[in-house]
Amino acid sequence: MIDYLTLKFIWWLLVGVLLVGFAIMDGHDMGVGTLLPFVGKTDAERRVAINTVGPHWDGNQVWFITGGGAIFAAWPLVYATAFSGFYWAMLAVLWALFFRPVGFDYRSKIANPTWRSTWDWGLFVGGFVPPLIFGVAFGNLLQGVPFHFDDTLRPYYTGSFWALLNPFALLCGVVSSAMITAHGGHYLMLRSEGEIFERTRLGALACGIVALVCFVGAGFWVQALPGHVITGGADAAALPNPLDKTVALVAGGWLHNFKNMPLLWSVPALGIAGLFMGGLMAWVRRPGLAFIASSLAMTGIIGTAGIAMFPFIMPSSSDPASGLTAWDAVSSHFTLGLMFGATVIFMPLIIFYTSWAYKVMAGKVTLDFIRANDKKAY
């Protein structure tokens, strides 16, 4: 069996892969939902947009479910602490997500303009709110979350929901929402034509610019934030104990990993280059390349946050020594090994059937298709 230390690092990487997969696969249909009320001026045009993602959106949820399940099984202390501390934020995400299945399935079943318009805005909420809140959550992680453990490792959260909505966290929320919307726009360009294509192109360009400017701005802001640095007591290979370490707050501490290994600067560079190339490819009307570029951009942006905090997963602002890391917030050696074996088997299957489904349903969704399938299409 793989040694415990290596498995801890592997699961840090795998959770990152699942988050990137969620952003790419679930992100593009959320992005289409966010753009829906603005790129479709008629009911038929909005149905075009909906039908570009309608057959796939529920299958894409596997990344969301798998990511949550992986955090629960691999990092149980993170799961318990985050879901108590971010309780109302998580509920807001779930409430927003409720609009998606009902909106996709029931929106076009009644030919009433008010009914359909209401569900169009419901799909907008379901596409816009979750990425915004996820970005706000990452912004709060970089600032530290107010929690601590007692001697029995019972977590106590001392913050409030409104405290999560601070300026830096909201800036991170804008980055997340804008990059997801741009990504969805690139996908919608790939599957549409005519006026819908042109409106989507302008929306994707605008969101890409916002994401690029805000990501660079957040990068400069991070330099001034106190980063968490382990100063002693932690044994990465030992049995997990989050209180068995000392932590110092250091100005610019979130940049230490980049300074110690300059090659890691290529990750934020990938985020910047991906956003720039995504906008450029959208400008020259190459949606396929734009979609690939925005996928790479999200990989770089999410990877930048992960590398900056490593090995921390959930730093604590009220008691830095209680901060949870990839070394001390994990499950047992046996659990990590068993999960890794399951991942090796099932991850390729997920990628295979997802690729097959997209290949089968590839092509443009046109207004003529909507008219010909008025009773069958979404």
Secondary structure by P-SEA (a helix, b strand, c coil): cccaaaaaaaaaaaaaaaaaaaaaaaaaaaaaaaacccccccaaaaaaaaaaccccccccaaaaaaaaaaaaaccaaaaaaaaaaaaaaaaaaaaaacccccccccccccccaaaaaaaaaaaaaaaccaaaaaaaaaaaaaaccccccccccbbbbcccccccccaaaaaaaaaaaaaaaaaaaaaaaaccccaaaaaaaaaaaaaaaaaaaaaaaaaaaaaacbbbbbccccccccccccccbbbbbbccccccccccccccaaaaaaaaaaaaaaaaaaaacaaaaaaaaaaaaaaaaaaaaaaaaccccbbbccccccccccccccccaaaaaaaaaaaaccaaaaaaaaaaaaaaacccccaaaaaaaccccc
